[in-house]
Amino acid sequence: MHTNPSIFKAYDIRGVYGTDLTDETAYRLGRAYGQFLRQEYPRQAELTIVLARDMRESGLALENRLKQGLADEGIKIINIGLSSTPMMYYAVLEYGVDGGIIITASHNPAEYNGFKLVKHNAIPISGDKGIYQMRDIVMNNTLEAQNLPILETIKTNTLQDYIQNVLTYRRKEIEIKPLKVVVDTANGMGYPAIKAFLDNFPQLEVSYLYPELDGNFPNHEANPLKEETLLDLQNKIRELEADFGIAGDGDFDRVSFVDNTGKTIRPDIATALLAQMLLTGREGAKILYDLRSSNITPEEITRQGGIPMQTRVGHSFIKAQMREEKAFFAGEFSGHFYLDVMKGSEHAYFENPLFVILKILELLSENEISLNTLTKDLFIYAHSGEINFEIERPKDEILADIRQEFSQGNLNELDGIRIDYPDFWFSVRASNTEPVLRLIVEGKNEPKMEEIKTRLISIITR
């Protein structure tokens, strides 16, 4: 048995199938997860989880061994089959179970696979909240196979239930117009969800790029945060003179938008754009945004009557802060958009890309102007986007040099460092998943942004 301990990361478990993780890893993880849940819920005689997988070729083999590991710990399974990650989260809430696992490596290349894990109400299990504990069990414990019967229920209607839940957020007074939409799901799990959702609006004219589920990603990487992956979508929008475009990542927990001219609408701009609609009837509600976002995001939330709250980067941190602050919505620079989803008195905070698509449709229908026009006044600052650096010097030494160089600014150490001045700000933080530093600079204008960016690059690379 070979399992690379480095696959156990801050937010999930992810590595190269057959090298970093194997079918045996999946079996041992099932055992470890079962033991973890028994510690979390010691008074429950029976434990049940939702199990799902994406379209990667190694998913079925991993699922089979994972199920046996869960069975050998006495865990019952509700298997919802092929699924996006948000649909798995929804199922955990809807079925009132004790946890959930989806077998996925998100936007990683074809040779990767992995696992995302949650507890009751889709509460994420992060590194120091359980993943590292499971790592130690997988790597160190003797786990002899019991080959107990697999206690599994197959659910085939979860997708339609999930779609109907999203449709409950529809504003009935807004009639969706006959818009022209292009969707690029990059052979990932976005297609089944978006197709089933948009089919509720037959007045839409929808064109799909790369809808076939194919874990080899034969057309392009399933990562809409990379501008180059949006080229086909942008070209098709221009060719068809479409109203807007939608792009999803591999497991469809992220979504990006492209306007009618082919211009990418950054997720922080999308959060600012949605503020008016989100806050209608919810004045005073809290909306979270991560510290990489443009200043226009909190400014627009405030202007629309909401309370903006800054967060650190990472879904587990954002969801925990949403729960603590009772926030209705959160937008992350990476394209994760989170919603407070309720079932009875229970709250779950998780990604809901279909909800965001619904709100874009409503905005365009209500305003009857183009997405380019709607967002034009939100691109008022010069934003660098995220720039990555593989570093040779120690990270702490680089950050100390930056603090000294910009000592007159307002220092924020919520996540790495963010330093604000009246006419610019920047963020420098270490990645949680890669050995890189990530830099973002925003200025009141392009020359100021470029000046500060040049100074920072000089410090980082010296």
C-alpha positions in Angstrom: 0.0 0.0 0.0 1.4 3.4 -1.0 -0.3 6.6 0.1 1.5 9.9 -0.2 0.8 11.8 3.1 1.0 15.1 1.2 -2.4 14.4 -0.5 -4.1 15.4 2.8 -4.4 19.2 2.3 -5.9 22.1 4.1 -9.3 21.9 2.3 -9.5 18.4 0.8 -7.6 15.3 -0.2 -6.0 15.3 -3.7 -3.2 13.6 -5.6 -2.2 11.6 -8.7 -4.2 8.4 -9.0 -2.0 5.3 -8.9 1.0 7.3 -7.6 -0.1 9.4 -4.6 -3.3 7.6 -3.9 -4.7 4.2 -4.8 -7.9 2.1 -4.3 -6.3 1.0 -1.1 -6.1 4.6 0.0 -9.9 4.9 -0.6 -10.6 1.8 1.5 -8.4 3.1 4.4 -10.0 6.6 4.1 -13.5 5.0 4.4 -12.3 3.4 7.6 -10.7 6.7 8.9 -13.8 8.8 8.0 -16.0 6.3 9.8 -13.9 6.5 12.9 -13.8 10.3 12.7 -17.6 10.5 12.5 -18.0 8.2 15.5 -15.9 10.5 17.5 -17.9 13.5 16.3 -21.3 11.9 17.0 -20.7 9.5 19.8 -24.3 9.2 20.9 -25.6 8.1 17.6 -26.0 4.4 17.2 -26.3 4.6 13.4 -24.4 6.9 11.1 -25.4 7.7 7.4 -23.5 9.7 4.8 -24.1 10.8 1.2 -21.6 9.4 -1.3 -21.0 10.9 -4.8 -18.4 11.1 -7.5 -17.5 13.2 -10.5 -16.8 11.9 -14.1 -13.1 11.0 -13.7 -12.2 7.5 -15.0 -10.7 6.4 -11.6 -13.8 7.4 -9.7 -15.7 4.2 -9.8 -12.8 2.0 -8.6 -12.1 4.4 -5.8 -15.9 4.5 -4.9 -16.0 0.7 -4.7 -13.2 0.5 -2.2 -14.3 3.6 -0.3 -17.7 1.9 0.2 -16.2 -1.2 1.6 -14.1 0.9 4.1 -17.3 2.7 5.2 -19.1 -0.6 5.5 -16.4 -2.1 7.7 -17.0 0.8 10.1 -20.7 0.3 10.0 -21.5 3.4 8.1 -24.7 3.5 6.0 -24.5 5.1 2.5 -26.9 7.1 0.4 -25.3 7.0 -3.1 -26.4 9.8 -5.4 -24.0 8.8 -8.2 -22.5 11.3 -10.6 -22.7 14.7 -9.0 -21.3 18.1 -8.7 -19.8 19.0 -5.3 -22.7 21.5 -4.5 -25.3 18.9 -5.2 -23.5 16.6 -2.7 -23.6 19.4 -0.1 -27.3 19.9 -0.8 -28.0 16.2 -0.4 -26.3 16.1 3.0 -28.7 18.9 4.2 -31.8 17.6 2.4 -31.5 14.0 3.6 -30.5 15.0 7.1 -27.5 12.7 7.2 -24.3 12.8 9.3 -21.8 13.6 6.5 -20.8 13.3 2.9 -18.0 12.5 0.5 -17.6 13.3 -3.1 -14.8 11.7 -5.1 -13.3 14.5 -7.1 -10.1 16.4 -7.9 -12.0 19.6 -8.9 -10.2 21.4 -11.7 -7.0 19.3 -11.5 -5.8 17.5 -14.6 -7.1 14.0 -15.6 -4.4 12.0 -13.8 -5.6 13.4 -10.4 -8.4 12.3 -8.1 -9.3 12.9 -4.5 -12.0 13.5 -1.9 -14.0 16.3 -0.4 -15.6 15.6 2.9 -18.2 17.2 5.1 -20.1 16.6 8.4 -23.8 17.1 9.2 -25.3 20.2 7.4 -22.4 20.1 4.9 -20.0 21.6 7.4 -16.6 21.3 5.8 -13.9 19.0 7.2 -10.6 20.9 6.8 -7.0 20.1 7.6 -7.0 20.8 11.3 -10.7 19.9 11.7 -10.3 16.3 10.7 -8.4 15.8 7.5 -5.0 15.5 9.3 -6.5 13.2 11.9 -7.7 10.9 9.1 -4.3 11.1 7.4 -2.7 9.7 10.6 -5.2 6.9 10.7 -4.7 6.1 7.0 -0.9 6.2 7.2 -0.3 4.6 10.6 -3.2 2.4 11.8 -3.6 -1.3 11.2 -6.9 -1.6 9.4 -7.6 -5.3 8.6 -10.5 -5.8 6.1 -13.8 -7.0 7.6 -15.7 -7.3 4.3 -18.9 -6.5 6.0 -22.1 -6.0 3.9 -22.3 -2.6 2.2 -25.4 -0.8 3.5 -26.3 1.3 0.5 -29.4 3.1 -0.8 -29.3 4.4 -4.4 -30.9 7.8 -4.9 -31.7 8.8 -8.5 -33.8 11.9 -8.1 -31.3 14.2 -6.2 -30.6 16.4 -9.2 -34.2 17.3 -9.8 -34.7 18.0 -6.1 -31.6 20.2 -6.1 -32.9 22.2 -9.1 -36.3 22.7 -7.5 -34.6 24.0 -4.3 -32.7 26.6 -6.3 -35.9 27.6 -8.1 -37.4 28.5 -4.8 -35.2 31.6 -4.8 -36.7 32.9 -8.0 -38.3 36.4 -7.8 -41.8 35.7 -9.3 -42.4 39.3 -10.3 -39.5 39.1 -12.8 -40.2 37.4 -16.1 -37.1 35.9 -17.6 -36.6 37.2 -21.1 -35.6 35.2 -24.2 -31.9 35.6 -23.7 -29.2 33.9 -25.7 -26.7 32.0 -23.4 -23.5 30.1 -24.1 -22.3 27.5 -21.6 -18.8 25.9 -21.5 -18.7 23.2 -18.9 -15.3 21.8 -20.1 -16.4 18.2 -20.0 -17.0 18.6 -16.3 -20.0 18.1 -13.9 -21.5 21.5 -14.7 -23.4 20.3 -17.7 -26.0 18.0 -16.0 -26.7 20.7 -13.4 -26.9 23.7 -15.7 -28.8 21.8 -18.4 -31.4 20.6 -15.9 -31.7 24.1 -14.5 -31.9 26.1 -17.7 -34.4 23.6 -19.1 -36.9 25.3 -16.7 -36.7 28.4 -19.0 -37.6 27.3 -22.5 -37.5 30.9 -23.7 -33.7 30.8 -23.4 -31.6 30.0 -26.4 -28.7 28.0 -24.9 -25.6 26.7 -26.7 -23.4 24.2 -24.9 -19.7 23.8 -25.4 -18.0 20.5 -24.4 -21.0 19.0 -22.6 -19.8 15.4 -22.7 -18.7 14.1 -19.3 -15.0 13.2 -19.8 -12.5 13.2 -17.0 -9.7 13.4 -19.5 -10.7 17.0 -20.2 -9.9 16.7 -24.0 -10.7 20.3 -24.9 -9.2 22.5 -22.2 -8.5 22.6 -18.5 -11.7 22.8 -16.4 -10.5 25.9 -14.5 -12.4 29.1 -15.4 -10.1 31.2 -13.2 -7.5 30.9 -16.0 -8.3 33.4 -18.7 -7.0 31.1 -21.5 -9.7 28.5 -20.7 -12.4 31.0 -21.6 -11.2 31.7 -25.1 -13.6 29.2 -26.8 -16.5 30.6 -24.8 -15.6 34.2 -25.6 -15.3 33.4 -29.3 -18.7 31.6 -29.4 -20.4 34.5 -27.6 -19.1 36.9 -30.2 -20.0 34.6 -33.1 -23.6 34.1 -31.8 -24.0 37.6 -30.5 -25.1 36.0 -27.2 -26.2 37.9 -24.1 -23.6 36.2 -21.8 -21.6 33.1 -21.1 -21.2 30.7 -18.2 -18.1 28.6 -17.4 -17.8 26.0 -14.8 -14.9 24.0 -13.3 -14.5 20.2 -13.1 -16.8 19.6 -10.1 -18.9 22.7 -10.6 -18.4 24.4 -7.3 -17.0 27.4 -9.1 -18.6 29.5 -11.9 -17.4 32.4 -14.0 -19.3 34.7 -16.4 -18.4 36.4 -19.7 -20.4 39.4 -20.9 -21.9 40.0 -24.3 -18.7 41.5 -25.7 -16.6 38.6 -24.6 -15.2 40.3 -21.5 -14.7 38.3 -18.4 -16.7 39.4 -15.4 -14.3 38.7 -12.4 -16.1 37.0 -9.5 -15.5 40.0 -7.2 -17.2 42.2 -9.8 -20.1 39.6 -10.0 -20.5 39.9 -6.2 -20.7 43.7 -6.5 -23.1 43.4 -9.4 -25.4 41.0 -7.5 -25.5 43.2 -4.3 -28.6 45.2 -5.4 -30.7 42.1 -6.2 -29.4 40.1 -3.2 -30.2 42.9 -0.7 -33.7 43.7 -2.0 -35.9 43.1 1.0 -32.8 42.1 3.0 -31.4 45.5 3.9 -28.8 45.2 6.7 -27.9 41.6 5.7 -24.2 40.6 5.8 -22.4 39.7 2.6 -18.9 38.3 2.8 -16.1 38.8 0.3 -12.5 37.7 0.5 -9.6 40.0 0.8 -8.4 39.6 -2.8 -11.6 41.4 -4.0 -11.7 44.9 -5.5 -12.7 47.7 -3.2 -15.7 48.2 -5.4 -17.2 45.0 -3.8 -17.6 46.3 -0.3 -18.4 49.8 -1.6 -21.3 48.5 -3.6 -22.6 46.2 -0.9 -22.6 49.2 1.5 -24.3 51.4 -1.2 -27.1 48.9 -1.6 -27.8 48.7 2.1 -25.8 45.7 3.1 -23.0 45.0 5.6 -19.8 43.9 3.8 -17.5 41.7 5.8 -14.0 40.7 4.7 -12.8 37.1 5.0 -9.6 35.1 4.5 -9.2 32.9 1.5 -10.6 29.3 1.5 -14.0 27.7 1.5 -13.8 26.2 5.0 -12.9 29.6 6.6 -15.6 31.5 4.6 -18.3 28.9 5.5 -17.3 29.1 9.2 -17.5 32.9 9.1 -20.8 32.8 7.4 -22.2 30.5 10.1 -20.8 32.7 12.8 -22.1 36.0 11.3 -25.3 34.5 10.0 -24.4 35.9 6.6 -26.8 35.3 3.7 -24.2 35.3 0.8 -20.5 35.3 0.2 -18.4 35.8 -3.0 -14.9 34.6 -3.3 -12.3 35.8 -5.9 -11.8 32.3 -7.1 -15.4 31.9 -8.4 -16.9 30.2 -5.3 -20.3 31.8 -4.4 -21.8 30.7 -1.1 -25.4 30.8 0.0 -27.2 30.2 3.4 -29.5 27.3 2.4 -32.2 26.4 4.9 -34.2 23.2 5.6 -36.6 23.8 8.4 -34.6 25.4 11.2 -31.3 24.0 9.9 -28.8 26.2 8.0 -26.1 25.0 5.6 -23.5 27.3 4.0 -22.1 26.0 0.7 -21.4 26.9 -2.9 -24.5 27.5 -5.0 -23.5 28.4 -8.6 -27.0 27.8 -10.0 -28.4 30.4 -7.6 -25.9 32.9 -9.0 -26.9 32.0 -12.6 -30.5 32.6 -11.7 -29.7 36.0 -10.3 -27.8 37.0 -13.4 -30.8 35.9 -15.5 -33.1 38.0 -13.3 -30.8 41.1 -13.5 -30.6 41.0 -17.3 -34.4 40.4 -17.6 -35.3 43.2 -15.1 -32.9 45.8 -16.4 -33.2 45.0 -20.2 -29.7 46.3 -20.8 -26.5 44.3 -21.6 -24.3 42.7 -19.0 -21.4 44.9 -20.3 -23.4 48.0 -19.6 -24.5 46.7 -16.2 -20.9 46.1 -15.0 -19.2 49.0 -16.7 -19.3 51.3 -13.7 -17.9 48.5 -11.5 -14.6 48.3 -13.3 -13.5 51.6 -11.9 -10.2 50.5 -10.3 -7.2 48.9 -11.9 -6.9 45.4 -10.6 -3.9 43.2 -11.4 -5.5 39.8 -11.0 -3.7 37.1 -9.1 0.0 36.7 -10.0 1.9 33.6 -8.8 5.6 33.3 -7.9 7.6 30.2 -7.2 10.0 31.5 -4.5 13.5 30.6 -3.5 13.8 32.9 -0.5 11.9 32.0 2.7 8.3 33.3 2.6 8.6 35.1 6.0 11.7 36.9 4.9 9.9 38.2 1.8 6.9 39.3 3.8 9.1 41.1 6.3 10.8 43.1 3.4 7.4 44.1 2.0 6.2 45.2 5.5 9.3 47.4 5.8 9.0 48.9 2.3 5.3 49.8 2.8 5.4 50.5 6.5 3.2 53.6 6.2 0.1 51.7 5.0 -2.7 50.1 6.9 -1.5 46.5 7.6 -4.0 43.6 7.6 -2.7 40.2 8.6 -6.0 38.2 8.3 -4.5 36.1 5.6 -0.8 36.7 4.6 -0.5 40.5 4.4 -2.8 43.1 2.9 -1.6 46.7 3.0 -4.0 49.6 2.2 -3.1 53.1 1.1 -5.5 55.8 0.0 -4.8 55.2 -3.7 -3.9 51.5 -3.8 -3.8 48.3 -1.9 -2.1 44.9 -2.3 -2.3 41.4 -0.9 0.6 38.9 -0.7 -0.2 35.5 0.7 1.2 31.9 0.5 -0.9 29.4 -1.3 -2.6 26.7 0.9 -2.2 24.1 -1.9 1.0 25.0 -3.9 4.6 26.2 -3.0 3.9 29.7 -4.3 3.3 33.3 -3.2 0.2 35.0 -4.7 0.2 38.7 -5.3 -2.7 41.0 -6.1 -2.5 44.8 -6.6 -5.3 47.3 -7.1 -4.8 51.0 -7.7 -7.1 54.0 -8.3 -5.7 54.0 -11.8 -3.6 51.9 -14.2 -0.2 53.8 -13.7 -0.5 53.6 -9.9 -1.3 49.9 -10.0 1.6 49.2 -12.4 4.0 51.2 -10.3 3.2 49.3 -7.1 3.2 46.0 -8.9 6.7 46.6 -10.2 8.0 47.5 -6.8 6.5 44.4 -5.2 7.7 42.0 -7.9 11.2 43.5 -7.4 11.0 42.6 -3.7 9.5 39.1 -4.2 12.1 38.1 -6.9 15.2 39.7 -5.5 
